[in-house]
Amino acid sequence: MALDKNGLKTALKAIFSAQRDPETAAETAADELANAIDTYIKTATVTVTALPKEIQVEGSATAQMNLSAISLTGGDSTHTGGLS
């Protein structure tokens, strides 16, 4: 999934609009900003292109278990990648 810039903007506007109490504004805003940025970053799709022979796995089968699914696609000599 691509980064959701509009979702981040909406969250930031809501955070800034809700700051009314100067006693807790900084702490509340910091928590809410951290959560909004965390959510935004977690919507990213990381794309890595590598030659199949460049992908090496070490360790036991148990150590190699992924909690998140990944998709690896064989690439060419450009070795390109991106974050969107």
PyMOL Python script that loads the backbone (N, CA, C, O; Angstrom):
from pymol import cmd

cmd.read_pdbstr("""\
ATOM      1  N   MET A   1       0.847  -1.162   0.000  1.00  0.00           N
ATOM      2  CA  MET A   1       0.000   0.000   0.000  1.00  0.00           C
ATOM      3  C   MET A   1       0.898   1.233   0.000  1.00  0.00           C
ATOM      4  O   MET A   1       1.943   1.247   0.650  1.00  0.00           O
ATOM      5  N   ALA A   2       0.495   2.244  -0.716  1.00  0.00           N
ATOM      6  CA  ALA A   2       1.254   3.490  -0.776  1.00  0.00           C
ATOM      7  C   ALA A   2       1.041   4.304   0.497  1.00  0.00           C
ATOM      8  O   ALA A   2       0.048   4.142   1.207  1.00  0.00           O
ATOM      9  N   LEU A   3       2.002   5.180   0.760  1.00  0.00           N
ATOM     10  CA  LEU A   3       1.863   6.065   1.921  1.00  0.00           C
ATOM     11  C   LEU A   3       0.599   6.909   1.772  1.00  0.00           C
ATOM     12  O   LEU A   3       0.303   7.392   0.678  1.00  0.00           O
ATOM     13  N   ASP A   4      -0.140   7.090   2.848  1.00  0.00           N
ATOM     14  CA  ASP A   4      -1.409   7.808   2.834  1.00  0.00           C
ATOM     15  C   ASP A   4      -1.199   9.233   3.353  1.00  0.00           C
ATOM     16  O   ASP A   4      -1.443   9.519   4.525  1.00  0.00           O
ATOM     17  N   LYS A   5      -0.744  10.121   2.465  1.00  0.00           N
ATOM     18  CA  LYS A   5      -0.458  11.505   2.851  1.00  0.00           C
ATOM     19  C   LYS A   5      -1.720  12.237   3.313  1.00  0.00           C
ATOM     20  O   LYS A   5      -1.670  13.016   4.265  1.00  0.00           O
ATOM     21  N   ASN A   6      -2.833  11.995   2.655  1.00  0.00           N
ATOM     22  CA  ASN A   6      -4.084  12.661   3.055  1.00  0.00           C
ATOM     23  C   ASN A   6      -4.539  12.210   4.435  1.00  0.00           C
ATOM     24  O   ASN A   6      -5.062  13.009   5.212  1.00  0.00           O
ATOM     25  N   GLY A   7      -4.340  10.933   4.742  1.00  0.00           N
ATOM     26  CA  GLY A   7      -4.694  10.437   6.072  1.00  0.00           C
ATOM     27  C   GLY A   7      -3.847  11.079   7.150  1.00  0.00           C
ATOM     28  O   GLY A   7      -4.350  11.425   8.218  1.00  0.00           O
ATOM     29  N   LEU A   8      -2.542  11.241   6.870  1.00  0.00           N
ATOM     30  CA  LEU A   8      -1.657  11.909   7.819  1.00  0.00           C
ATOM     31  C   LEU A   8      -2.067  13.361   7.997  1.00  0.00           C
ATOM     32  O   LEU A   8      -2.104  13.859   9.122  1.00  0.00           O
ATOM     33  N   LYS A   9      -2.371  14.038   6.916  1.00  0.00           N
ATOM     34  CA  LYS A   9      -2.788  15.445   6.980  1.00  0.00           C
ATOM     35  C   LYS A   9      -4.059  15.590   7.809  1.00  0.00           C
ATOM     36  O   LYS A   9      -4.163  16.500   8.632  1.00  0.00           O
ATOM     37  N   THR A  10      -5.006  14.716   7.603  1.00  0.00           N
ATOM     38  CA  THR A  10      -6.256  14.759   8.365  1.00  0.00           C
ATOM     39  C   THR A  10      -5.990  14.547   9.858  1.00  0.00           C
ATOM     40  O   THR A  10      -6.552  15.242  10.705  1.00  0.00           O
ATOM     41  N   ALA A  11      -5.126  13.577  10.166  1.00  0.00           N
ATOM     42  CA  ALA A  11      -4.788  13.316  11.571  1.00  0.00           C
ATOM     43  C   ALA A  11      -4.093  14.512  12.204  1.00  0.00           C
ATOM     44  O   ALA A  11      -4.395  14.871  13.342  1.00  0.00           O
ATOM     45  N   LEU A  12      -3.168  15.132  11.485  1.00  0.00           N
ATOM     46  CA  LEU A  12      -2.452  16.295  12.022  1.00  0.00           C
ATOM     47  C   LEU A  12      -3.392  17.475  12.250  1.00  0.00           C
ATOM     48  O   LEU A  12      -3.296  18.162  13.267  1.00  0.00           O
ATOM     49  N   LYS A  13      -4.295  17.709  11.311  1.00  0.00           N
ATOM     50  CA  LYS A  13      -5.262  18.801  11.489  1.00  0.00           C
ATOM     51  C   LYS A  13      -6.131  18.563  12.720  1.00  0.00           C
ATOM     52  O   LYS A  13      -6.410  19.498  13.471  1.00  0.00           O
ATOM     53  N   ALA A  14      -6.551  17.345  12.925  1.00  0.00           N
ATOM     54  CA  ALA A  14      -7.376  17.007  14.092  1.00  0.00           C
ATOM     55  C   ALA A  14      -6.594  17.227  15.386  1.00  0.00           C
ATOM     56  O   ALA A  14      -7.143  17.726  16.368  1.00  0.00           O
ATOM     57  N   ILE A  15      -5.311  16.854  15.388  1.00  0.00           N
ATOM     58  CA  ILE A  15      -4.472  17.028  16.574  1.00  0.00           C
ATOM     59  C   ILE A  15      -4.331  18.509  16.907  1.00  0.00           C
ATOM     60  O   ILE A  15      -4.523  18.915  18.053  1.00  0.00           O
ATOM     61  N   PHE A  16      -3.994  19.316  15.897  1.00  0.00           N
ATOM     62  CA  PHE A  16      -3.796  20.742  16.148  1.00  0.00           C
ATOM     63  C   PHE A  16      -5.100  21.438  16.538  1.00  0.00           C
ATOM     64  O   PHE A  16      -5.091  22.353  17.362  1.00  0.00           O
ATOM     65  N   SER A  17      -6.206  21.017  15.962  1.00  0.00           N
ATOM     66  CA  SER A  17      -7.498  21.623  16.286  1.00  0.00           C
ATOM     67  C   SER A  17      -7.955  21.284  17.706  1.00  0.00           C
ATOM     68  O   SER A  17      -8.691  22.059  18.318  1.00  0.00           O
ATOM     69  N   ALA A  18      -7.531  20.144  18.230  1.00  0.00           N
ATOM     70  CA  ALA A  18      -7.983  19.679  19.542  1.00  0.00           C
ATOM     71  C   ALA A  18      -7.174  20.268  20.705  1.00  0.00           C
ATOM     72  O   ALA A  18      -7.552  20.069  21.860  1.00  0.00           O
ATOM     73  N   GLN A  19      -6.099  20.969  20.445  1.00  0.00           N
ATOM     74  CA  GLN A  19      -5.249  21.491  21.520  1.00  0.00           C
ATOM     75  C   GLN A  19      -5.892  22.723  22.154  1.00  0.00           C
ATOM     76  O   GLN A  19      -5.823  23.819  21.598  1.00  0.00           O
ATOM     77  N   ARG A  20      -6.508  22.546  23.301  1.00  0.00           N
ATOM     78  CA  ARG A  20      -7.205  23.617  24.000  1.00  0.00           C
ATOM     79  C   ARG A  20      -6.601  23.898  25.376  1.00  0.00           C
ATOM     80  O   ARG A  20      -6.560  25.048  25.813  1.00  0.00           O
ATOM     81  N   ASP A  21      -6.142  22.871  26.044  1.00  0.00           N
ATOM     82  CA  ASP A  21      -5.645  22.997  27.405  1.00  0.00           C
ATOM     83  C   ASP A  21      -4.121  23.144  27.388  1.00  0.00           C
ATOM     84  O   ASP A  21      -3.413  22.180  27.098  1.00  0.00           O
ATOM     85  N   PRO A  22      -3.602  24.356  27.699  1.00  0.00           N
ATOM     86  CA  PRO A  22      -2.156  24.566  27.650  1.00  0.00           C
ATOM     87  C   PRO A  22      -1.382  23.689  28.635  1.00  0.00           C
ATOM     88  O   PRO A  22      -0.193  23.445  28.432  1.00  0.00           O
ATOM     89  N   GLU A  23      -2.029  23.215  29.691  1.00  0.00           N
ATOM     90  CA  GLU A  23      -1.363  22.389  30.696  1.00  0.00           C
ATOM     91  C   GLU A  23      -0.948  21.022  30.137  1.00  0.00           C
ATOM     92  O   GLU A  23       0.103  20.489  30.495  1.00  0.00           O
ATOM     93  N   THR A  24      -1.779  20.467  29.262  1.00  0.00           N
ATOM     94  CA  THR A  24      -1.500  19.125  28.740  1.00  0.00           C
ATOM     95  C   THR A  24      -1.263  19.114  27.229  1.00  0.00           C
ATOM     96  O   THR A  24      -1.057  18.049  26.647  1.00  0.00           O
ATOM     97  N   ALA A  25      -1.289  20.275  26.594  1.00  0.00           N
ATOM     98  CA  ALA A  25      -1.219  20.349  25.135  1.00  0.00           C
ATOM     99  C   ALA A  25       0.044  19.697  24.572  1.00  0.00           C
ATOM    100  O   ALA A  25      -0.042  18.911  23.628  1.00  0.00           O
ATOM    101  N   ALA A  26       1.194  20.005  25.126  1.00  0.00           N
ATOM    102  CA  ALA A  26       2.452  19.479  24.576  1.00  0.00           C
ATOM    103  C   ALA A  26       2.503  17.954  24.688  1.00  0.00           C
ATOM    104  O   ALA A  26       2.839  17.275  23.718  1.00  0.00           O
ATOM    105  N   GLU A  27       2.177  17.417  25.848  1.00  0.00           N
ATOM    106  CA  GLU A  27       2.228  15.965  26.044  1.00  0.00           C
ATOM    107  C   GLU A  27       1.215  15.254  25.162  1.00  0.00           C
ATOM    108  O   GLU A  27       1.535  14.253  24.520  1.00  0.00           O
ATOM    109  N   THR A  28       0.003  15.766  25.130  1.00  0.00           N
ATOM    110  CA  THR A  28      -1.049  15.159  24.319  1.00  0.00           C
ATOM    111  C   THR A  28      -0.695  15.228  22.841  1.00  0.00           C
ATOM    112  O   THR A  28      -0.827  14.242  22.117  1.00  0.00           O
ATOM    113  N   ALA A  29      -0.242  16.403  22.396  1.00  0.00           N
ATOM    114  CA  ALA A  29       0.112  16.572  20.987  1.00  0.00           C
ATOM    115  C   ALA A  29       1.265  15.649  20.607  1.00  0.00           C
ATOM    116  O   ALA A  29       1.249  15.055  19.529  1.00  0.00           O
ATOM    117  N   ALA A  30       2.260  15.521  21.472  1.00  0.00           N
ATOM    118  CA  ALA A  30       3.400  14.651  21.182  1.00  0.00           C
ATOM    119  C   ALA A  30       2.950  13.201  21.029  1.00  0.00           C
ATOM    120  O   ALA A  30       3.374  12.516  20.099  1.00  0.00           O
ATOM    121  N   ASP A  31       2.100  12.734  21.931  1.00  0.00           N
ATOM    122  CA  ASP A  31       1.586  11.362  21.836  1.00  0.00           C
ATOM    123  C   ASP A  31       0.791  11.154  20.551  1.00  0.00           C
ATOM    124  O   ASP A  31       0.974  10.160  19.849  1.00  0.00           O
ATOM    125  N   GLU A  32      -0.084  12.095  20.258  1.00  0.00           N
ATOM    126  CA  GLU A  32      -0.933  11.957  19.082  1.00  0.00           C
ATOM    127  C   GLU A  32      -0.140  12.080  17.785  1.00  0.00           C
ATOM    128  O   GLU A  32      -0.420  11.377  16.814  1.00  0.00           O
ATOM    129  N   LEU A  33       0.859  12.982  17.768  1.00  0.00           N
ATOM    130  CA  LEU A  33       1.717  13.100  16.588  1.00  0.00           C
ATOM    131  C   LEU A  33       2.516  11.815  16.361  1.00  0.00           C
ATOM    132  O   LEU A  33       2.634  11.334  15.234  1.00  0.00           O
ATOM    133  N   ALA A  34       3.059  11.273  17.443  1.00  0.00           N
ATOM    134  CA  ALA A  34       3.819  10.016  17.330  1.00  0.00           C
ATOM    135  C   ALA A  34       2.933   8.906  16.779  1.00  0.00           C
ATOM    136  O   ALA A  34       3.371   8.132  15.928  1.00  0.00           O
ATOM    137  N   ASN A  35       1.702   8.819  17.252  1.00  0.00           N
ATOM    138  CA  ASN A  35       0.777   7.793  16.763  1.00  0.00           C
ATOM    139  C   ASN A  35       0.420   8.015  15.292  1.00  0.00           C
ATOM    140  O   ASN A  35       0.349   7.062  14.516  1.00  0.00           O
ATOM    141  N   ALA A  36       0.195   9.279  14.910  1.00  0.00           N
ATOM    142  CA  ALA A  36      -0.157   9.584  13.522  1.00  0.00           C
ATOM    143  C   ALA A  36       1.000   9.252  12.582  1.00  0.00           C
ATOM    144  O   ALA A  36       0.787   8.685  11.510  1.00  0.00           O
ATOM    145  N   ILE A  37       2.210   9.599  12.977  1.00  0.00           N
ATOM    146  CA  ILE A  37       3.380   9.311  12.142  1.00  0.00           C
ATOM    147  C   ILE A  37       3.630   7.813  12.067  1.00  0.00           C
ATOM    148  O   ILE A  37       3.956   7.291  11.001  1.00  0.00           O
ATOM    149  N   ASP A  38       3.480   7.116  13.195  1.00  0.00           N
ATOM    150  CA  ASP A  38       3.642   5.665  13.222  1.00  0.00           C
ATOM    151  C   ASP A  38       2.656   5.003  12.273  1.00  0.00           C
ATOM    152  O   ASP A  38       3.035   4.124  11.499  1.00  0.00           O
ATOM    153  N   THR A  39       1.409   5.411  12.322  1.00  0.00           N
ATOM    154  CA  THR A  39       0.381   4.868  11.438  1.00  0.00           C
ATOM    155  C   THR A  39       0.720   5.159   9.983  1.00  0.00           C
ATOM    156  O   THR A  39       0.583   4.286   9.125  1.00  0.00           O
ATOM    157  N   TYR A  40       1.160   6.374   9.704  1.00  0.00           N
ATOM    158  CA  TYR A  40       1.522   6.782   8.343  1.00  0.00           C
ATOM    159  C   TYR A  40       2.655   5.909   7.798  1.00  0.00           C
ATOM    160  O   TYR A  40       2.566   5.400   6.681  1.00  0.00           O
ATOM    161  N   ILE A  41       3.706   5.740   8.577  1.00  0.00           N
ATOM    162  CA  ILE A  41       4.857   4.962   8.132  1.00  0.00           C
ATOM    163  C   ILE A  41       4.474   3.500   7.905  1.00  0.00           C
ATOM    164  O   ILE A  41       4.974   2.866   6.977  1.00  0.00           O
ATOM    165  N   LYS A  42       3.601   2.971   8.738  1.00  0.00           N
ATOM    166  CA  LYS A  42       3.218   1.571   8.605  1.00  0.00           C
ATOM    167  C   LYS A  42       2.356   1.295   7.380  1.00  0.00           C
ATOM    168  O   LYS A  42       2.105   0.134   7.056  1.00  0.00           O
ATOM    169  N   THR A  43       1.893   2.349   6.686  1.00  0.00           N
ATOM    170  CA  THR A  43       1.143   2.144   5.442  1.00  0.00           C
ATOM    171  C   THR A  43       2.081   2.025   4.246  1.00  0.00           C
ATOM    172  O   THR A  43       1.618   1.792   3.130  1.00  0.00           O
ATOM    173  N   ALA A  44       3.377   2.177   4.451  1.00  0.00           N
ATOM    174  CA  ALA A  44       4.342   2.162   3.349  1.00  0.00           C
ATOM    175  C   ALA A  44       4.497   0.774   2.749  1.00  0.00           C
ATOM    176  O   ALA A  44       4.322  -0.246   3.416  1.00  0.00           O
ATOM    177  N   THR A  45       4.823   0.775   1.493  1.00  0.00           N
ATOM    178  CA  THR A  45       5.216  -0.438   0.802  1.00  0.00           C
ATOM    179  C   THR A  45       6.684  -0.290   0.451  1.00  0.00           C
ATOM    180  O   THR A  45       7.073   0.672  -0.211  1.00  0.00           O
ATOM    181  N   VAL A  46       7.485  -1.217   0.881  1.00  0.00           N
ATOM    182  CA  VAL A  46       8.909  -1.206   0.569  1.00  0.00           C
ATOM    183  C   VAL A  46       9.137  -2.195  -0.558  1.00  0.00           C
ATOM    184  O   VAL A  46       8.748  -3.360  -0.465  1.00  0.00           O
ATOM    185  N   THR A  47       9.769  -1.723  -1.623  1.00  0.00           N
ATOM    186  CA  THR A  47      10.034  -2.557  -2.784  1.00  0.00           C
ATOM    187  C   THR A  47      11.531  -2.713  -2.947  1.00  0.00           C
ATOM    188  O   THR A  47      12.259  -1.723  -3.028  1.00  0.00           O
ATOM    189  N   VAL A  48      11.984  -3.929  -2.995  1.00  0.00           N
ATOM    190  CA  VAL A  48      13.398  -4.227  -3.184  1.00  0.00           C
ATOM    191  C   VAL A  48      13.510  -5.193  -4.352  1.00  0.00           C
ATOM    192  O   VAL A  48      12.830  -6.219  -4.391  1.00  0.00           O
ATOM    193  N   THR A  49      14.363  -4.861  -5.290  1.00  0.00           N
ATOM    194  CA  THR A  49      14.595  -5.742  -6.421  1.00  0.00           C
ATOM    195  C   THR A  49      16.030  -6.258  -6.329  1.00  0.00           C
ATOM    196  O   THR A  49      16.968  -5.467  -6.242  1.00  0.00           O
ATOM    197  N   ALA A  50      16.202  -7.552  -6.347  1.00  0.00           N
ATOM    198  CA  ALA A  50      17.525  -8.161  -6.267  1.00  0.00           C
ATOM    199  C   ALA A  50      17.546  -9.418  -7.111  1.00  0.00           C
ATOM    200  O   ALA A  50      16.517 -10.043  -7.367  1.00  0.00           O
ATOM    201  N   LEU A  51      18.731  -9.762  -7.528  1.00  0.00           N
ATOM    202  CA  LEU A  51      18.890 -11.023  -8.247  1.00  0.00           C
ATOM    203  C   LEU A  51      18.648 -12.170  -7.277  1.00  0.00           C
ATOM    204  O   LEU A  51      19.096 -12.093  -6.133  1.00  0.00           O
ATOM    205  N   PRO A  52      17.964 -13.224  -7.682  1.00  0.00           N
ATOM    206  CA  PRO A  52      17.676 -14.330  -6.761  1.00  0.00           C
ATOM    207  C   PRO A  52      18.913 -14.873  -6.051  1.00  0.00           C
ATOM    208  O   PRO A  52      18.828 -15.252  -4.883  1.00  0.00           O
ATOM    209  N   LYS A  53      20.053 -14.918  -6.724  1.00  0.00           N
ATOM    210  CA  LYS A  53      21.252 -15.444  -6.077  1.00  0.00           C
ATOM    211  C   LYS A  53      21.782 -14.521  -4.983  1.00  0.00           C
ATOM    212  O   LYS A  53      22.620 -14.936  -4.182  1.00  0.00           O
ATOM    213  N   GLU A  54      21.302 -13.262  -4.937  1.00  0.00           N
ATOM    214  CA  GLU A  54      21.758 -12.320  -3.924  1.00  0.00           C
ATOM    215  C   GLU A  54      20.981 -12.449  -2.614  1.00  0.00           C
ATOM    216  O   GLU A  54      21.356 -11.840  -1.612  1.00  0.00           O
ATOM    217  N   ILE A  55      19.924 -13.223  -2.613  1.00  0.00           N
ATOM    218  CA  ILE A  55      19.105 -13.394  -1.415  1.00  0.00           C
ATOM    219  C   ILE A  55      19.628 -14.598  -0.652  1.00  0.00           C
ATOM    220  O   ILE A  55      19.542 -15.732  -1.124  1.00  0.00           O
ATOM    221  N   GLN A  56      20.163 -14.346   0.517  1.00  0.00           N
ATOM    222  CA  GLN A  56      20.735 -15.412   1.323  1.00  0.00           C
ATOM    223  C   GLN A  56      20.023 -15.453   2.670  1.00  0.00           C
ATOM    224  O   GLN A  56      19.721 -14.418   3.264  1.00  0.00           O
ATOM    225  N   VAL A  57      19.767 -16.651   3.128  1.00  0.00           N
ATOM    226  CA  VAL A  57      19.098 -16.849   4.409  1.00  0.00           C
ATOM    227  C   VAL A  57      20.003 -17.694   5.283  1.00  0.00           C
ATOM    228  O   VAL A  57      20.563 -18.691   4.827  1.00  0.00           O
ATOM    229  N   GLU A  58      20.146 -17.300   6.531  1.00  0.00           N
ATOM    230  CA  GLU A  58      20.993 -18.043   7.451  1.00  0.00           C
ATOM    231  C   GLU A  58      20.178 -18.490   8.653  1.00  0.00           C
ATOM    232  O   GLU A  58      19.146 -17.896   8.967  1.00  0.00           O
ATOM    233  N   GLY A  59      20.636 -19.525   9.316  1.00  0.00           N
ATOM    234  CA  GLY A  59      20.000 -19.983  10.533  1.00  0.00           C
ATOM    235  C   GLY A  59      19.056 -21.141  10.292  1.00  0.00           C
ATOM    236  O   GLY A  59      18.886 -21.613   9.168  1.00  0.00           O
ATOM    237  N   SER A  60      18.448 -21.583  11.376  1.00  0.00           N
ATOM    238  CA  SER A  60      17.540 -22.723  11.312  1.00  0.00           C
ATOM    239  C   SER A  60      16.207 -22.325  10.692  1.00  0.00           C
ATOM    240  O   SER A  60      15.923 -21.141  10.513  1.00  0.00           O
ATOM    241  N   ALA A  61      15.410 -23.303  10.373  1.00  0.00           N
ATOM    242  CA  ALA A  61      14.085 -23.021   9.808  1.00  0.00           C
ATOM    243  C   ALA A  61      13.242 -22.198  10.772  1.00  0.00           C
ATOM    244  O   ALA A  61      12.472 -21.338  10.343  1.00  0.00           O
ATOM    245  N   THR A  62      13.377 -22.451  12.057  1.00  0.00           N
ATOM    246  CA  THR A  62      12.626 -21.691  13.056  1.00  0.00           C
ATOM    247  C   THR A  62      13.057 -20.228  13.071  1.00  0.00           C
ATOM    248  O   THR A  62      12.223 -19.330  13.184  1.00  0.00           O
ATOM    249  N   ALA A  63      14.359 -19.995  12.955  1.00  0.00           N
ATOM    250  CA  ALA A  63      14.880 -18.623  12.967  1.00  0.00           C
ATOM    251  C   ALA A  63      14.471 -17.855  11.725  1.00  0.00           C
ATOM    252  O   ALA A  63      14.486 -16.624  11.727  1.00  0.00           O
ATOM    253  N   GLN A  64      14.107 -18.555  10.673  1.00  0.00           N
ATOM    254  CA  GLN A  64      13.769 -17.910   9.409  1.00  0.00           C
ATOM    255  C   GLN A  64      12.287 -17.589   9.274  1.00  0.00           C
ATOM    256  O   GLN A  64      11.871 -17.047   8.250  1.00  0.00           O
ATOM    257  N   MET A  65      11.501 -17.901  10.255  1.00  0.00           N
ATOM    258  CA  MET A  65      10.063 -17.655  10.171  1.00  0.00           C
ATOM    259  C   MET A  65       9.798 -16.157  10.211  1.00  0.00           C
ATOM    260  O   MET A  65      10.305 -15.452  11.083  1.00  0.00           O
ATOM    261  N   ASN A  66       9.004 -15.679   9.267  1.00  0.00           N
ATOM    262  CA  ASN A  66       8.628 -14.265   9.208  1.00  0.00           C
ATOM    263  C   ASN A  66       7.235 -14.080   9.791  1.00  0.00           C
ATOM    264  O   ASN A  66       6.328 -14.872   9.534  1.00  0.00           O
ATOM    265  N   LEU A  67       7.082 -13.048  10.561  1.00  0.00           N
ATOM    266  CA  LEU A  67       5.765 -12.716  11.086  1.00  0.00           C
ATOM    267  C   LEU A  67       4.963 -11.908  10.080  1.00  0.00           C
ATOM    268  O   LEU A  67       3.734 -11.873  10.138  1.00  0.00           O
ATOM    269  N   SER A  68       5.669 -11.253   9.149  1.00  0.00           N
ATOM    270  CA  SER A  68       5.020 -10.475   8.103  1.00  0.00           C
ATOM    271  C   SER A  68       5.347 -11.096   6.763  1.00  0.00           C
ATOM    272  O   SER A  68       6.489 -11.474   6.500  1.00  0.00           O
ATOM    273  N   ALA A  69       4.352 -11.197   5.931  1.00  0.00           N
ATOM    274  CA  ALA A  69       4.582 -11.753   4.604  1.00  0.00           C
ATOM    275  C   ALA A  69       5.420 -10.791   3.778  1.00  0.00           C
ATOM    276  O   ALA A  69       5.234  -9.576   3.852  1.00  0.00           O
ATOM    277  N   ILE A  70       6.332 -11.328   2.998  1.00  0.00           N
ATOM    278  CA  ILE A  70       7.130 -10.513   2.091  1.00  0.00           C
ATOM    279  C   ILE A  70       7.052 -11.129   0.710  1.00  0.00           C
ATOM    280  O   ILE A  70       6.831 -12.331   0.563  1.00  0.00           O
ATOM    281  N   SER A  71       7.234 -10.305  -0.290  1.00  0.00           N
ATOM    282  CA  SER A  71       7.225 -10.772  -1.663  1.00  0.00           C
ATOM    283  C   SER A  71       8.562 -10.410  -2.290  1.00  0.00           C
ATOM    284  O   SER A  71       8.931  -9.237  -2.343  1.00  0.00           O
ATOM    285  N   LEU A  72       9.287 -11.415  -2.764  1.00  0.00           N
ATOM    286  CA  LEU A  72      10.575 -11.194  -3.409  1.00  0.00           C
ATOM    287  C   LEU A  72      10.439 -11.511  -4.880  1.00  0.00           C
ATOM    288  O   LEU A  72       9.914 -12.557  -5.262  1.00  0.00           O
ATOM    289  N   THR A  73      10.919 -10.593  -5.701  1.00  0.00           N
ATOM    290  CA  THR A  73      10.861 -10.767  -7.137  1.00  0.00           C
ATOM    291  C   THR A  73      12.268 -10.685  -7.696  1.00  0.00           C
ATOM    292  O   THR A  73      13.015  -9.765  -7.362  1.00  0.00           O
ATOM    293  N   GLY A  74      12.633 -11.622  -8.531  1.00  0.00           N
ATOM    294  CA  GLY A  74      13.945 -11.582  -9.169  1.00  0.00           C
ATOM    295  C   GLY A  74      14.072 -10.319 -10.002  1.00  0.00           C
ATOM    296  O   GLY A  74      13.116  -9.891 -10.648  1.00  0.00           O
ATOM    297  N   GLY A  75      15.250  -9.731  -9.981  1.00  0.00           N
ATOM    298  CA  GLY A  75      15.441  -8.475 -10.692  1.00  0.00           C
ATOM    299  C   GLY A  75      16.527  -8.568 -11.737  1.00  0.00           C
ATOM    300  O   GLY A  75      16.934  -9.655 -12.148  1.00  0.00           O
ATOM    301  N   ASP A  76      16.978  -7.424 -12.150  1.00  0.00           N
ATOM    302  CA  ASP A  76      18.066  -7.357 -13.105  1.00  0.00           C
ATOM    303  C   ASP A  76      19.253  -6.657 -12.454  1.00  0.00           C
ATOM    304  O   ASP A  76      19.305  -6.528 -11.230  1.00  0.00           O
ATOM    305  N   SER A  77      20.180  -6.217 -13.244  1.00  0.00           N
ATOM    306  CA  SER A  77      21.404  -5.644 -12.679  1.00  0.00           C
ATOM    307  C   SER A  77      21.210  -4.225 -12.148  1.00  0.00           C
ATOM    308  O   SER A  77      22.164  -3.645 -11.630  1.00  0.00           O
ATOM    309  N   THR A  78      20.026  -3.649 -12.255  1.00  0.00           N
ATOM    310  CA  THR A  78      19.835  -2.275 -11.754  1.00  0.00           C
ATOM    311  C   THR A  78      19.693  -2.228 -10.246  1.00  0.00           C
ATOM    312  O   THR A  78      19.976  -1.198  -9.633  1.00  0.00           O
ATOM    313  N   HIS A  79      19.260  -3.323  -9.634  1.00  0.00           N
ATOM    314  CA  HIS A  79      19.121  -3.400  -8.170  1.00  0.00           C
ATOM    315  C   HIS A  79      18.344  -2.195  -7.617  1.00  0.00           C
ATOM    316  O   HIS A  79      18.790  -1.561  -6.661  1.00  0.00           O
ATOM    317  N   THR A  80      17.236  -1.890  -8.185  1.00  0.00           N
ATOM    318  CA  THR A  80      16.456  -0.742  -7.752  1.00  0.00           C
ATOM    319  C   THR A  80      15.492  -1.129  -6.650  1.00  0.00           C
ATOM    320  O   THR A  80      15.203  -2.308  -6.443  1.00  0.00           O
ATOM    321  N   GLY A  81      15.003  -0.137  -5.954  1.00  0.00           N
ATOM    322  CA  GLY A  81      14.025  -0.343  -4.908  1.00  0.00           C
ATOM    323  C   GLY A  81      13.341   0.981  -4.635  1.00  0.00           C
ATOM    324  O   GLY A  81      13.642   1.984  -5.282  1.00  0.00           O
ATOM    325  N   GLY A  82      12.428   0.990  -3.687  1.00  0.00           N
ATOM    326  CA  GLY A  82      11.754   2.232  -3.379  1.00  0.00           C
ATOM    327  C   GLY A  82      10.871   2.117  -2.167  1.00  0.00           C
ATOM    328  O   GLY A  82      10.659   1.036  -1.619  1.00  0.00           O
ATOM    329  N   LEU A  83      10.365   3.248  -1.767  1.00  0.00           N
ATOM    330  CA  LEU A  83       9.434   3.340  -0.658  1.00  0.00           C
ATOM    331  C   LEU A  83       8.282   4.191  -1.142  1.00  0.00           C
ATOM    332  O   LEU A  83       8.480   5.322  -1.587  1.00  0.00           O
ATOM    333  N   SER A  84       7.073   3.650  -1.055  1.00  0.00           N
ATOM    334  CA  SER A  84       5.919   4.425  -1.490  1.00  0.00           C
ATOM    335  C   SER A  84       4.791   4.270  -0.501  1.00  0.00           C
ATOM    336  O   SER A  84       3.721   4.849  -0.690  1.00  0.00           O
TER     337      SER A  84
END
""", "prot")
cmd.dss("prot")
cmd.show_as("cartoon", "prot")
cmd.util.cbc("prot")
cmd.orient("prot")
